[in-house]
Amino acid sequence: MATIKRFEDLEIWQEARRLSKEVIKLTKSTDLKSDFKLRDQIKGSSGSVMDNIAEGLERDGNLEFRQFLSTAKGSAGESRSQLYRVFDNDYISNEELQKLTSEYEVLSRRIANFMNYLNKKDNKGTKFK
């Protein structure tokens, strides 16, 4: 794998960004816009996925990056759980729920696979050179 220098080049970050945009659309186009606490929670957790991927890479250390990827994966799970709450409050259809939760599951697997890849590498990161 080529050395990645920018988080924007990571496919997992790009996918996390796309999903965050989907969540933001939901918060603007459904009655979720009036459920301030749940709206803010799901916007926060979905944004946290992409933000933790970015922050981890920017820290220039492989161990820290893996820790932030783990946090990003956790935030993807949190977003998935909150989508069930959004559905249970009748803000989205079952079809929308299934689509988004499935996409978050795929993203979680991709993050886990990337973490496994990094676990096999001896590189400690550029800040240790």
Backbone as a ProteinNet text record, in pm:
[ID]
protein_1_A
[PRIMARY]
MATIKRFEDLEIWQEARRLSKEVIKLTKSTDLKSDFKLRDQIKGSSGSVMDNIAEGLERDGNLEFRQFLSTAKGSAGESRSQLYRVFDNDYISNEELQKLTSEYEVLSRRIANFMNYLNKKDNKGTKFK
[TERTIARY]
85	0	88.5	53.5	127.9	109.3	209.6	198.6	90.2	2.3	-106.3	-62.8	-70.9	-25.9	-141.3	-256.8	-373.3	-492.3	-561.1	-677.3	-784.4	-789.1	-889.5	-872	-753.5	-726.8	-775.6	-808.3	-853.9	-998.9	-1022.3	-1158.7	-1253.5	-1203	-1290.6	-1333.1	-1244.7	-1282.3	-1385.6	-1364.5	-1458.6	-1597.6	-1602	-1730.3	-1794.6	-1714.8	-1768.1	-1825.1	-1759.5	-1809.2	-1941.9	-1950.7	-2074.6	-2189.9	-2164.8	-2270.1	-2308.9	-2212.4	-2243.1	-2332.9	-2305.9	-2390.9	-2532.6	-2545.9	-2678.3	-2754.5	-2685.5	-2748.8	-2791.5	-2706.5	-2741	-2864.9	-2873.8	-2993.9	-3118.8	-3108.1	-3222.2	-3263.1	-3164.6	-3195.3	-3260.5	-3247.1	-3308.1	-3440.4	-3458	-3573.8	-3685.2	-3663.7	-3765.1	-3800	-3896	-3933.5	-3824.3	-3719.6	-3604.6	-3547	-3569.1	-3517.3	-3571.6	-3686	-3744.4	-3710	-3649.1	-3606.6	-3460	-3439.8	-3307.1	-3200.6	-3232.6	-3131.7	-3089.9	-3186.4	-3153	-3087.1	-3137.1	-3077.4	-2930.4	-2901.9	-2764.2	-2675.9	-2732.8	-2655.1	-2614.2	-2708.2	-2674.5	-2584.3	-2603.4	-2510.7	-2370	-2362.2	-2232.2	-2162	-2233.9	-2170.1	-2131.4	-2215.3	-2179.9	-2059.9	-2052.8	-1936.2	-1811.6	-1829.8	-1717.2	-1643.1	-1712.7	-1647.2	-1539.3	-1577.1	-1480	-1374.7	-1417	-1322.7	-1214.5	-1250.9	-1150.9	-1055.3	-1102.5	-1012.5	-911.1	-960.5	-872.3	-772.6	-821.8	-732.8	-627.1	-667.1	-570.8	-457.9	-490.9	-385.7	-296.5	-354.5	-277.1	-180.8	-199.3	-109.8	22.9	32.3	157.8	216.8	135.4	182.5	89.8	146.4	66	-20.5	35.8	-42.5	-158.2	-130.7	-237.8	-342.8	-298.3	-391.3	-486.8	-432.1	-517.2	-617.1	-572.9	-664.1	-778.4	-745.7	-848.9	-939.8	-884.2	-969	-1066.9	-1020.7	-1109	-1222.3	-1189.3	-1291.3	-1388	-1335.7	-1420.6	-1516.4	-1465.7	-1550.2	-1660.3	-1624.6	-1724	-1830.2	-1789.4	-1885.2	-1976.1	-1924.7	-2009.7	-2117.7	-2080.7	-2179.2	-2280	-2231.5	-2321.4	-2420.5	-2372.9	-2461.3	-2566.7	-2524.4	-2618.2	-2726	-2685.9	-2782.1	-2879.2	-2828.3	-2913.9	-3010.4	-2970	-3061.9	-3183.5	-3163.2	-3278.6	-3370.4	-3313	-3394.5	-3469.5	-3403.7	-3469.2	-3587.2	-3565	-3672.7	-3784.9	-3747	-3847.2	-3933.9	-3882.5	-3959.4	-4030.9	-4035	-4108.3	-4055.8	-3924.9	-3867.5	-3822.2	-3793.1	-3752.3	-3826.6	-3829.3	-3894.7	-3801.7	-3858.3	-3778.9	-3675.4	-3712.3	-3619.2	-3498.9	-3524.6	-3413.8	-3325.8	-3389.4	-3314.8	-3223.4	-3278.8	-3201	-3084.8	-3109.5	-3004.7	-2890.5	-2923.3	-2818.6	-2745.6	-2818.6	-2749.8	-2658.8	-2701.8	-2618.4	-2490.8	-2504.6	-2388.1	-2291.7	-2344.6	-2257.8	-2189.6	-2258.6	-2195.9	-2078.8	-2096.9	-1988.7	-1871.6	-1900.3	-1793.5	-1720.3	-1792.3	-1728.5	-1634.5	-1677.6	-1592	-1468	-1485.3	-1370.9	-1270.4	-1321.6	-1232.5	-1158.3	-1230.5	-1168.1	-1062	-1090.7	-992.7	-868.2	-886.9	-772.2	-691.3	-759.1	-689.1	-607.8	-665.6	-593.7	-471	-484.5	-370.7	-260.2	-297.8	-198.2	-134.1	-208.9	-155.3	-42.1	-41	60.9	185	180.9	292.7	381.3	511.4	606.3	623.3	577	593.4	527.7	603.8	550.3	492.9	520.2	469.5	582.6	552.4	655.9	703.8	625.6	671.5	779.5	802.5	904.7	1032.8	1042.9	1162.8	1261.9
-118.2	0	123	219	344.3	421.2	503.7	586.7	690.8	697.4	795.4	917.7	1032.2	1155	1243.9	1224.8	1308.7	1220.2	1256.9	1176.6	1177.5	1284.7	1293.3	1183.8	1123.2	1016.2	879.3	868.2	740.9	714.3	599	564	553.8	509	499.7	638.5	737.3	874.3	927.3	901	946.5	886.9	759	694.1	748.2	771.3	829.2	968	1044	1177.1	1166.6	1073.9	1056.3	1019.5	927.3	887.6	1001.9	1080.2	1196.1	1293.9	1312.1	1399.9	1344.2	1211.4	1149.2	1174.8	1162.8	1187.5	1333.8	1423.8	1566.9	1594.6	1529.5	1545.2	1501.5	1388.2	1340.4	1441.9	1504.5	1599.9	1726.4	1750.7	1869.7	1839.8	1716.3	1685.8	1608.2	1570.4	1495.4	1570.8	1518.3	1579.3	1565.4	1492.8	1484.5	1623.9	1715.7	1852.1	1918.8	1871.7	1929.6	1851.6	1735.4	1654.9	1689.3	1801.5	1861.7	1770.3	1699.9	1615.8	1499.9	1425.1	1312.5	1362.2	1470.7	1528.4	1561	1628.9	1667.8	1546.8	1445.9	1325.8	1250.5	1231.8	1153.2	1233	1363	1444.2	1436.8	1440.2	1433.4	1300.3	1191.1	1059.8	1030.7	1070	1044.2	1128.9	1250.9	1334.5	1284.6	1223.5	1172.4	1061.4	985.9	878.7	938.8	1034.7	1094.2	1176.4	1244.2	1328.8	1246.1	1131.8	1048.3	983.5	948.3	896.1	1003.9	1126	1237.4	1267.1	1279.8	1314.3	1206.9	1081.3	973.5	977.1	999.3	1005.5	1126.3	1237.3	1360.2	1352.6	1260.1	1247.9	1182.2	1124.9	1070.9	954	885.1	767.7	650.3	536.4	420.5	373.1	369.8	324.5	419.1	549.6	646.1	637.4	619.2	608.6	491.5	377.4	260.8	288.6	360.5	393.4	482.8	580.7	668.7	594.8	499.2	417	334.9	285.5	212	302.2	425.1	521.1	551.2	565.5	590.6	474.2	352.3	233.5	233.4	272.1	282.4	385.9	497.8	601.8	555.4	470.6	413.6	325.9	248.7	167.9	255.2	362.5	455.7	517.1	555.1	612	510.3	385.1	278.9	263.8	263	251	369.1	487.3	605.9	603	541.2	527.2	444.4	344.6	267.8	357.1	445.5	538.7	633.7	677.6	764.6	690.6	564.1	482.1	459.5	426.6	398.9	520	637.7	761.2	803.9	714.4	735	851.3	876.7	982.7	930.6	800.7	740.1	608.3	563.2	437	319.3	200.9	80.3	65.2	102.3	93.4	184.5	307	400.3	347.1	292.6	234.1	122.6	29.6	-84.3	-39.2	57	107	168.1	259.7	330.7	240.5	154.6	66.4	-31.5	-77.5	-166.1	-94.5	29.8	106.1	132.7	158.3	176.8	45.9	-67.6	-197.2	-222	-191.1	-207.4	-117.4	6.5	98.8	45.5	-4.9	-61.1	-175.5	-262	-373.3	-321.7	-219.4	-164.5	-99.4	-31.7	26.8	-85.3	-189.5	-303.2	-369.3	-385.8	-445.1	-358.3	-227	-136.4	-143.8	-152.8	-167.6	-296.6	-405.5	-533	-521.9	-452	-429.2	-354.6	-247.2	-168.6	-248.9	-338.1	-421.6	-511.1	-543.2	-631.2	-554.9	-422.5	-341.4	-301.2	-295	-253.2	-101.7	-32.5	111.9	179	262.8	332.5	468.9	517.9	649.2	750.4	858.6	956.2	1035.5	1047.7	1126.8	1055.3	926.6	851.1	836	904.5	894.6	1000.9
0	0	0	-81.7	-87.8	41.9	73.7	193.5	172.5	268.3	262.2	340.1	278.2	342.8	385.8	325.5	356.6	391.5	496	535.2	427.7	348.7	241.4	136.6	131.7	35.4	83.1	210.7	265.3	224.5	164.9	123.2	242.3	358	474.7	521.8	508.8	545.4	446.1	317.4	214.8	237.6	273.2	298.5	425.9	529	653.1	626.2	541.7	505.8	432.4	338.3	262.4	355.5	448.5	541.1	634.9	676.9	761.1	686.1	558.5	477.3	465.7	455.5	450.4	580.3	692	822.1	832	788.6	793.6	708.7	592.3	508.9	585.3	657.6	737	842.6	904.1	1011.2	958	830.6	770.5	701.3	655.8	571.5	642.4	766.7	841.3	969	1041.8	1169.6	1274.6	1243.4	1332.4	1358.8	1265.9	1283.2	1408.8	1459.7	1581.4	1707.9	1692.2	1807	1832	1900.3	1907.9	1966.8	2072.1	2136.2	2045.9	1992.7	1905.2	1777.1	1722.3	1601.4	1624.4	1735.2	1762.8	1793.4	1859.8	1891.4	1764.7	1673.6	1554.4	1459.8	1455.1	1375.1	1433.9	1566.2	1632	1611.5	1629.7	1616.7	1472.1	1377.2	1237.1	1195.1	1244.4	1215.6	1285.8	1401.5	1478.3	1405	1323.2	1247.2	1157.9	1076	983.7	1057.7	1164.7	1238.4	1307.8	1363.3	1429.6	1331.2	1213.6	1110.1	1074.1	1054.2	1017.9	1129.4	1251.3	1363	1384.2	1372.9	1391.9	1291.1	1166.1	1063.9	1085.9	1122.5	1141	1259	1349.5	1464.4	1428.7	1308.7	1255.7	1334.5	1410.2	1482	1456.2	1420.3	1384.4	1502.2	1621.5	1737.3	1766	1761.3	1783.6	1674.1	1550.9	1439.8	1461.7	1502.3	1527.4	1639.4	1743.4	1853	1803.2	1720.6	1666.7	1568.9	1495.4	1408.5	1492.3	1606.1	1695.8	1745.7	1777.8	1821.5	1707.4	1585.8	1469.3	1447.6	1463.1	1448.2	1554.3	1676.4	1782.3	1750.3	1693.4	1655.1	1542.2	1454.2	1348.9	1411.6	1512.7	1584.1	1657.7	1717.6	1786	1687.4	1571.7	1469.2	1426.7	1411.6	1375.3	1482	1606.6	1715.9	1716.1	1693	1691.2	1573	1463	1350.4	1389.8	1474.3	1523.9	1607	1685.6	1763.3	1670.9	1565.5	1467.2	1404.4	1369.1	1312.9	1414.2	1537.2	1641	1672.3	1643.1	1662	1534.2	1435.2	1309.6	1225	1232.9	1149.9	1013.2	1004.8	877.7	858	733.1	699.6	730.4	730.8	750.2	638.2	517.2	404.3	425.5	472.9	500.1	612.6	715.8	826.9	777.4	699.9	651.8	564.2	478.2	387.8	467.8	558.5	632.2	731.5	802.3	897.8	824.5	709.2	629.4	583.4	541.7	497.1	612.7	731.5	848	887.1	870.9	899.7	805.4	677.7	579.9	617.1	653.1	691.9	814.9	912.8	1032.7	996.2	906.9	862.8	790.8	710.2	637.3	733.2	834.7	935	1008.4	1047.8	1117.1	1030.2	902.3	811.2	800.1	796.7	788.9	918.5	1031.6	1159.6	1161.1	1110.8	1104.4	1015.2	903.4	814.7	889.4	959.6	1033	1146	1207.1	1315.1	1266.3	1138	1081.1	1036.6	1043.6	996.8	1113.9	1089.4	1192.1	1197.6	1095.6	1088.4	1209.4	1279	1396.6	1361.3	1243.3	1202.7	1188.3	1117.5	1085.9	1206.2	1310.7	1424.8	1505	1475.5	1546.9	1465.1	1353.2	1268.9	1305.6
[MASK]
+++++++++++++++++++++++++++++++++++++++++++++++++++++++++++++++++++++++++++++++++++++++++++++++++++++++++++++++++++++++++++++++++

